[in-house]
Amino acid sequence: MNEETKKRIAAINSGIIPEGYKKTKVGIVPVEWEDTHFSELFIEKKNVTSDFEKYPLYSLTIEEGVVPKSERYERSHLVKKDDIFKIVSENDFVYNPMNVRFGALARYKGQEDVSVSGYYDIFSVKESVSKEYMENFLLSEPMINYYNRVSTGSLKEKQRVHFSQFLDFVLPIPPLPEQQKIAEILSTQDKLIELQEKKIEQLKELKKAYLQKMFPKKGSKYPELRFKGFTDPWEQRKL
């Protein structure tokens, strides 16, 4: 990162609008980013089903996105006569009106079609938009703050951003080539994070193996693995 870029970032973080930038509802952005009506970017999908054999039942979580419904739920108890379940296809977005202000919005990356609660809203992006960019933009900190500002409801814990409101947003969006470049950089970072997470899991497993070897097994006074110079038996003490 060059000095000019560092200064520009510092200025923006201080609330100063650098030359070539403008202030918008979601922060300071380049002047080239055009205010765009969300209804021009997204297509609502309303296909429904009750066939869980063909369309396995999934759920939307803030932590993991669109994931299989836990097996502890007995599906026959979940389904009522008037229940509606919506079909989700690869690269569709699943949107929870009540919890979107906490980040309950995700792109489904599985290849098989699945179903989710009819309470969720389902949409896809048009060809003029990068789905990878939107996946990051719609969950960015400025957007989460924006959802919280525009959410409605008399009770704080039940406030929501109705999908009709969402489609009515008019916010700055970069041109498609810039969207793709941003998504490419973020994707690279995601891969690095994934590698680090795998490394952490491997270290946790290694630690677990060490712990099993560094403490005596039941009935023994000697651990399997010890530091050099330690040979005495372990003593049993009352806590």
N, C-alpha and C positions, 0 to 999 in steps of 0.2 A: 504494500500500500504506500503510494507516494505522499509527500508532505502536503500537497495541494488537497488530496482526497481527505487526509486526516483533518486538515483545517476546516474543510467543508462539513465533515461529520460533526466536529466539535461545535461548529456554528449552529447546525441544525439541532443538536442536542441541547443547545442553550436557548433555542427558540428564535434564533436569527435566521432570516430568510436569505440565502445566498442568491447571487445573480443567476438567473436561469431557472429559479425554483418558485413555487407558489404555495400558499397555505391553504389547506383543504380540511374537510370534516375529519379526515383520518391522518392528518399530519402534513408535513412539508414534503412536496413531491416535485419532480421536474415539470416544467411548463408544458412539455410535450405530452404528458399524460392527460388524456381527455376525460372529462366527466361523461360517464356512460350509464345508461339506464340498465339495471340488472335484468330487466325483462328482455333485453337485447342479447344477453349473454347466456341465459339458462333456459332450459326447456323442462317444464314440469311433467312428471310421469305418474300415471294413475292406474296402471294395470294391477288388478287384484286377483287373489287366489285363495283357496282353502285346501289346496292339494300339497300337503307337507312332504309327501313322498317325492313329488317332482320338484318342489321348491322348499328345501329344508328351512326350518325356522331359525332366523338369526336375530341378533339384537345390536343396538348401537351403544358403545361405551365410550366415555371420554378418554380413558387410558389407552384402549387398544383398537378403537374404531368399530368396524362392522365385524362381529364375531359370532360363532355358533351359539345358539341359546343353550345355557347350561343344562346338562342331562338331568339335573336334580328336579327340573320342572316337568311334571307330567302334562303332556300337551293336551290330552283330552279335557283336563280341567281348565286349561287356558282358553280353549275355543268355545265360544258361545254362539248361539244361533245368528246374532246380528253382528258378530265380530268381523272386521275387515282386515285383511293382510295384503300388503302391497309387494309386488315383485321388484326385485333389485337385480340389475345386470351389471356386468363388469364395467367399471369406471363411472357408474352412477354415484351420485352423492346422496347421503342419507342425512336428514336434518331434523333435529328435535327442537320444536318451537320454544319449549319451556327452558331447556338447558343449553341452548346454543350460546347464551351469554357466558357459559362456563367452558365452552369448547366442544359441545356435543354436535359435531358435524364431521363427516368423514367420507372419503372416497372408497368405494368397495373395490378391492383389487383381485377378488377371486374370479375364476373363469366360469363357474357354474352359476346359473340363476338361482336366487334364494328369495325368501320372503321375510318381511319384517312387520311389526305392528302397524296398523293403519293410522296410528297416531302420528307416525313420522311422515315427513314430506320427502319425496324422492324427486331428484332432478338430474339432468345431464347438462354438459356444456356444449355450446355450438362449436362448429369447426373453426370459427374465427378466434377461438380462445384456447389457451394452453390449459389442459386439465391439471397438469402438474403444478403450474403457477397458481391456479385457483385453489388447489389443495392447501398450499402454504399461505396465500393471501387471506383466504376466508377464516383462517385460524391464527392470523398474526395478532400481536398485542394491540395495534391500533383498531383492528376490527372487533376484537373482544371488548375493548373499551366502548366502541361505537354501539355494539349490540346492547350493552348495559345502559347506555344513554337513551336509546330509543325504545327499550322494552316497556311494555304497558301492563297494568294490573294493579288493583288496589292493595294487594298484599305483596310485600317485597319478595317473599319466598315463592310466590306463584306468578311473578312477572314473566312475560314471554315476548318473543318477537315472532309474530304470526308470519307465515310464509308469504302472504299477500304484501306485508310490509317489506319483507326481504326483497321481493321482486320489484318493489317500488323504489329501492335505493338508487341514488344517482351519485356515484363515487368515481374518483380518478383511476383509470386503468392504463397501463403502458401499452404501446403497440405490440403486436404479436411477436415480432423478432426479439424484443426486449423481454417479454414474458418468458420466452423459451430460454434466453440466456440466463435470466434470474433462476428459473427452474433447474437449469443444468448445474449451476453453482450450488444451489441448495441440495440437489440430489447427491452431489459429490460429498457434501458435508454429512448427509444422512448415512452414506456408506461408511464414512469414517467413524461416525457414532456407533453404527452397527458393529463394526470391527472391534471397537473399544468395549462395547457391551459383551461381545463374545469372549474377549480377553478377560474381562472381569469375572464372567461366569466360570471360565477355566480356572482362574485363580481361586475362586470360592471352592471349587471342587478339589483343588490341590490342598487348600487349607483344611478342608473336611478330611481328606486322606491323612494329612499330618496329625490332626487331632486324634484320629483313630489309632495311630501308631505311637503317639507320644504320651498316651495314658494307659496304664496297665489294664488288661482285660480282666473280667470278673474272675476272682480266685487267684490272680497273680499279683506279685509285688514289684514286678519289673515291666516297664514299658518296652515295646518292641524297638522303638527308636529313641536314642538318647544322645545328648551332647557329649563330646569327648571329655573324659575325666570324671564322669558321674557313673558310679557303679553300685552304690548302696541301694538296698531295697526301699521302696516307698513305705512310709508308715501310715497306719490307719488311725485316723483321729475323729472324734465326735465333733460335729459342727458347734 
